[in-house]
C-alpha cells in the first residue's frame, strides 16, 4: 500500500507541475489571431512580447510620410489601428514580457493601436511587464478580474462599450485611467492600488463601484464624471484625494459625500 500511495502522489505532483508550467510563445498566439482563430489559454506562461498592434508587420506597408492609414481603415492621422476580430481569453496566465495594444513609434512617427471587436478576458492573470491599452476600444464584454499589474499599465483614453470587470485587481505601479470612458457599470471592488491611481477626466456613464477598494497612495479623480450608482463603501485612500470639478450625478464630490452621511 505504501508503494502504491507513493506512486499516486508522485504521479499527481508531476502532472500538476507539468500542467502549471505550460509555456506558450507570444508569436504562436499572434499567428493564430492573424489566422482568425479565437484564443483561449489557462494556466499558461506566455513568453515573448505580445504585440497586438502588429506594428512590425504594419511598418512594412505604410508610407514613409504620414498619410492615410491602411491598417484597419483610412484616416488622416498618424494612428495605425489594428482590429482584433477574435475572442481572447487568458485565465490564470502569466505574461513574462510586454503586452502591447498601444505603441508610439518614434522612428516612424506613427502610433499603433489595437481595438477589440470580441470578448476580451484576462482573468486571474499576472502582467510581469508593461500592459499598454491606451486608446484601445473594447466593443464586447471585457474582464480583468483578479489580475495583477506588476509593472507600468495604462488604460488612458480606453473605451469600454460593454460590460467590464476590474474586481480584485492589483496595481503595483501607477494606474492610469485618465480620459477612459465606461458605457456600462464597472466594478473595481476589492482592488488594491499600491501607487497613485489616476481617474482624471474619466467618464462612468452607468455607475462605478469602489467598494472595499484600497488606494495606498493618492487618488486623482479631478474632472471625473459619474452618472448612476457610485459605491464607495469601505473605500480607503491613504494619501490625498484630488476631487476638483468632480461630478457625481451632477453634484460636486464633497456635496455628494455630505448628503450620504
SVG drawing of the C-alpha trace seen along z (x, -y; Angstrom):
<svg xmlns="http://www.w3.org/2000/svg" viewBox="-28 -72 42 74">
<polyline fill="none" stroke="black" stroke-width="0.4" points="0.0,0.0 2.8,-2.4 4.4,-1.9 1.1,-2.3 0.2,-5.5 3.7,-7.0 3.3,-6.3 -0.1,-8.0 1.2,-11.1 4.3,-11.4 2.1,-11.0 -0.3,-13.7 2.6,-16.1 4.3,-15.5 1.0,-16.0 0.2,-19.2 3.7,-20.6 3.7,-19.9 0.3,-21.5 1.3,-24.6 4.5,-25.0 2.8,-25.1 4.7,-27.6 3.3,-29.4 5.2,-31.6 3.6,-35.0 4.4,-34.6 2.2,-31.5 -0.7,-33.4 -0.2,-36.3 -0.2,-33.9 -3.5,-32.3 -5.1,-35.7 -4.0,-36.7 -5.5,-33.4 -8.8,-34.2 -8.6,-31.7 -10.1,-32.5 -7.6,-32.5 -8.2,-30.5 -5.4,-29.6 -5.5,-28.5 -2.6,-28.1 0.0,-29.1 3.1,-31.2 3.3,-33.5 6.9,-34.2 7.9,-36.9 6.3,-40.3 2.6,-40.1 2.3,-42.9 -1.4,-43.1 -0.9,-46.1 1.2,-44.0 3.5,-47.0 6.4,-45.2 4.0,-43.9 2.3,-47.2 5.6,-49.1 6.4,-47.1 3.3,-48.5 2.9,-52.1 4.5,-55.0 7.5,-56.9 5.4,-60.0 2.3,-60.0 -0.6,-59.6 -3.9,-57.8 -3.9,-54.5 -4.2,-51.2 -4.3,-49.1 -7.9,-49.0 -9.4,-51.8 -8.4,-55.1 -7.8,-58.2 -5.6,-61.3 -3.9,-61.0 -0.7,-59.2 -2.7,-56.4 -2.4,-52.9 -5.3,-50.8 -5.4,-47.1 -8.8,-45.4 -8.7,-42.2 -11.7,-40.3 -11.5,-37.1 -12.3,-36.4 -9.3,-36.5 -9.3,-34.6 -6.5,-34.1 -7.2,-32.6 -4.5,-32.1 -1.8,-33.1 1.5,-34.9 2.9,-37.2 6.6,-37.4 7.1,-40.2 5.2,-43.3 1.5,-43.1 1.0,-45.9 -2.2,-47.3 -0.5,-50.7 2.9,-51.6 4.1,-55.2 6.9,-54.5 9.3,-57.4 11.3,-56.2 8.3,-56.1 6.2,-58.8 3.2,-56.5 1.2,-55.4 0.0,-51.8 -3.3,-50.9 -5.2,-47.6 -9.0,-47.6 -11.1,-44.6 -14.3,-43.6 -15.0,-40.5 -14.8,-39.5 -11.5,-40.1 -10.7,-38.1 -7.6,-38.4 -8.8,-36.7 -6.5,-36.0 -3.5,-36.8 -0.2,-38.4 1.4,-41.0 5.1,-41.0 6.0,-43.7 4.1,-46.5 0.4,-46.3 -0.5,-49.0 -4.1,-49.5 -4.1,-53.3 -6.7,-54.4 -8.0,-50.8 -11.7,-50.2 -13.4,-47.2 -16.6,-46.6 -17.7,-43.5 -17.5,-42.3 -14.1,-42.5 -12.9,-41.0 -9.7,-41.7 -11.0,-40.1 -8.2,-39.2 -5.4,-40.2 -2.1,-41.7 -0.3,-44.5 3.2,-44.5 4.8,-47.0 3.6,-50.0 0.0,-49.9 -2.4,-52.3 -6.0,-52.4 -5.8,-56.1 -8.4,-57.1 -9.7,-53.5 -13.3,-53.0 -15.4,-50.2 -18.6,-49.8 -20.0,-46.7 -19.7,-45.0 -16.3,-45.4 -14.9,-43.9 -11.9,-45.1 -12.8,-43.3 -9.9,-42.3 -7.3,-43.7 -3.9,-44.7 -1.7,-47.6 1.8,-47.8 2.8,-50.9 0.8,-54.0 -2.5,-53.0 -3.9,-55.4 -7.5,-55.5 -7.3,-59.2 -10.0,-60.1 -11.2,-56.5 -15.0,-56.0 -17.2,-53.3 -20.6,-52.9 -21.8,-50.3 -21.4,-49.8 -17.9,-48.8 -16.6,-47.5 -13.2,-48.0 -14.4,-46.4 -11.7,-44.9 -8.9,-46.2 -5.6,-47.3 -3.7,-50.3 -0.3,-50.4 0.8,-53.5 -1.1,-56.6 -4.4,-56.0 -5.5,-58.4 -9.1,-58.7 -8.8,-62.3 -11.5,-63.1 -12.7,-59.6 -16.4,-59.1 -18.6,-56.5 -21.9,-56.6 -23.7,-53.9 -22.2,-53.8 -19.0,-52.6 -18.1,-50.6 -15.0,-51.2 -16.4,-49.1 -13.6,-47.8 -11.0,-49.3 -7.6,-50.2 -5.7,-53.2 -2.3,-53.0 -1.2,-56.4 -3.1,-59.4 -6.3,-59.2 -6.8,-61.7 -10.5,-62.0 -10.2,-65.6 -12.9,-66.3 -14.2,-62.7 -17.9,-62.4 -20.2,-59.7 -23.8,-59.0 -25.6,-56.3 -24.6,-54.4 -21.4,-55.5 -20.5,-52.9 -17.5,-53.9 -18.5,-51.7 -15.3,-51.0 -13.1,-52.6 -9.8,-53.7 -7.4,-56.3 -4.1,-56.6 -2.9,-59.8 -4.8,-62.7 -7.9,-62.7 -7.9,-65.4 -11.6,-65.8 -11.6,-69.3 -14.5,-69.7 -15.6,-66.0 -19.3,-65.5 -21.4,-62.7 -24.8,-62.7 -24.4,-66.4 -23.3,-67.2 -19.8,-68.0 -17.9,-65.2 -17.9,-66.9 -21.6,-67.7 -22.3,-64.1 -20.4,-62.9 -22.3,-65.3 -25.7,-64.1 -24.6,-60.4 -23.8,-61.0"/>
</svg>
